[in-house]
Amino acid sequence: MIDREKRNQLAALIRRYLNGKADAADFEKCQLENYISADQAIYHVSLELSYYSEKTASTLTKQDWDSIQRLLLLLDSNSTVSWQAAPYRLWTQPVAEALLVTCLVIALLTGFTLHLFLYFIPIGLATILLALLQSPSSEVRPFEEVVSPFQSIADLGIAYDSANFVKQRYPAPSIKNNNRSFLGFLRADVSIVFVFLLWICMPPFLLLLLCWLGPEYEVQVHPA
């Protein structure tokens, strides 16, 4: 089902964002409504936009800019979106359950003291490895970085032809923008380190997630 009115509204909002006339607050106002839309293309684009909600248009990289342009192409064309279950390694769930039981046994034997976190470190490292193995390893498509969310260059061409889409040129970033981007990357790196330390010292939280996590899905764009 294609909701042309909502697609046009979301596309207009994205273009205002790229022109510096909309910010993260504007995205947040429209996201809840778009998440429940019957048009799966709107739902998918709204999910992708959440990645840019804390960025300004002036700090976007060339890759970010091109990705947003392809999202605009998806909205402007009559392409549709569906979701397909990705391969899922169910064998990791029993292992996660065994590690979780091990954590509980250690806690009962040693008590809830500071030494408990030291005993949890080997289990935490094993849990992080298990989480990496649990992530489905989908096959990388040719030219995926320049066609995603479309499946191929041919699909991208079909969408271009149907929408008469004109790609907006990427503006050259200034030195000031580059500095802000560097600080953003630095903050992101610190956050990742903090999360990993938390997982290593307190693996039961991640193990609970691994025990109950359901199958992942990948988006399929059908050009039209």
Backbone hydrogen bonds, N-H to C=O, Kabsch-Sander energy under -0.5 kcal/mol:
donor,donor_aa,acceptor,acceptor_aa,energy
3,D,1,M,-0.6
4,R,2,I,-1.0
7,R,3,D,-2.3
8,N,4,R,-2.4
9,Q,5,E,-1.9
10,L,6,K,-2.6
11,A,7,R,-2.6
12,A,8,N,-2.3
13,L,9,Q,-1.9
14,I,10,L,-2.2
15,R,11,A,-2.2
16,R,12,A,-2.0
17,Y,13,L,-2.1
18,L,14,I,-2.4
19,N,15,R,-1.5
20,G,17,Y,-1.6
21,K,16,R,-3.3
22,A,16,R,-0.7
26,D,23,D,-0.6
27,F,23,D,-1.3
28,E,24,A,-2.3
29,K,25,A,-1.5
30,C,26,D,-1.0
31,Q,27,F,-1.6
32,L,28,E,-0.8
34,N,30,C,-1.9
35,Y,31,Q,-2.3
36,I,32,L,-0.8
36,I,33,E,-0.5
37,S,34,N,-1.5
40,Q,38,A,-0.9
42,I,39,D,-0.7
43,Y,39,D,-1.6
44,H,40,Q,-2.6
45,V,41,A,-2.5
46,S,42,I,-2.3
47,L,43,Y,-1.9
48,E,44,H,-2.2
49,L,45,V,-2.2
50,S,46,S,-1.0
50,S,47,L,-0.6
51,Y,48,E,-1.3
52,Y,49,L,-1.2
53,S,50,S,-0.7
55,K,52,Y,-1.8
59,T,56,T,-1.8
60,L,57,A,-1.1
65,W,61,T,-2.6
66,D,62,K,-2.3
67,S,63,Q,-2.1
68,I,64,D,-2.2
69,Q,65,W,-2.0
70,R,66,D,-1.8
71,L,67,S,-1.6
72,L,68,I,-2.2
73,L,69,Q,-2.1
74,L,70,R,-2.0
75,L,71,L,-1.9
76,D,72,L,-2.6
77,S,73,L,-2.1
80,T,222,H,-2.1
82,S,220,Q,-2.4
84,Q,218,E,-2.6
86,A,216,E,-2.9
89,R,134,Q,-0.6
90,L,88,Y,-1.3
92,T,89,R,-1.4
93,Q,90,L,-1.5
95,V,91,W,-0.9
96,A,92,T,-2.5
97,E,93,Q,-2.4
98,A,94,P,-2.2
99,L,95,V,-2.4
100,L,96,A,-2.2
101,V,97,E,-2.3
102,T,98,A,-2.0
103,C,99,L,-2.1
104,L,100,L,-2.0
105,V,101,V,-2.4
106,I,102,T,-2.5
107,A,103,C,-2.4
108,L,104,L,-2.2
109,L,105,V,-2.2
110,T,106,I,-2.6
111,G,107,A,-1.9
113,T,111,G,-1.8
116,L,113,T,-1.2
117,F,114,L,-1.0
118,L,114,L,-0.7
119,Y,115,H,-1.8
120,F,116,L,-1.4
121,I,117,F,-0.7
121,I,118,L,-0.7
123,I,119,Y,-0.6
124,G,120,F,-3.0
125,L,121,I,-2.4
126,A,122,P,-2.0
127,T,123,I,-2.4
128,I,124,G,-2.1
129,L,125,L,-2.0
130,L,126,A,-2.2
131,A,127,T,-2.4
132,L,128,I,-2.0
133,L,129,L,-2.0
134,Q,130,L,-2.0
135,S,131,A,-1.1
138,S,136,P,-1.2
144,E,141,R,-1.5
146,V,143,F,-1.1
147,V,143,F,-0.8
147,V,144,E,-0.7
148,S,144,E,-2.4
150,F,147,V,-2.3
156,L,152,S,-2.0
157,G,153,I,-2.3
158,I,154,A,-2.0
159,A,155,D,-2.0
160,Y,156,L,-2.2
161,D,157,G,-2.5
162,S,158,I,-2.0
163,A,159,A,-1.7
164,N,160,Y,-1.4
165,F,160,Y,-1.0
167,K,165,F,-0.5
178,N,174,S,-1.8
179,N,175,I,-1.9
180,R,176,K,-1.9
181,S,177,N,-2.1
182,F,178,N,-2.1
183,L,179,N,-2.1
184,G,180,R,-2.0
185,F,181,S,-2.3
186,L,182,F,-2.2
187,R,183,L,-2.4
188,A,184,G,-2.0
189,D,185,F,-2.3
190,V,186,L,-2.1
191,S,187,R,-2.1
192,I,188,A,-2.1
193,V,189,D,-2.1
194,F,190,V,-2.1
195,V,191,S,-2.2
196,F,192,I,-2.3
197,L,193,V,-2.3
198,L,194,F,-2.1
199,W,195,V,-2.4
200,I,196,F,-2.4
201,C,197,L,-2.2
202,M,198,L,-2.3
205,F,202,M,-1.0
206,L,202,M,-0.5
207,L,203,P,-2.6
208,L,204,P,-2.2
209,L,205,F,-1.3
210,L,206,L,-2.3
211,C,207,L,-2.0
212,W,208,L,-1.3
213,L,209,L,-1.4
218,E,84,Q,-3.0
220,Q,82,S,-3.0
222,H,80,T,-3.2
222,H,220,Q,-0.5
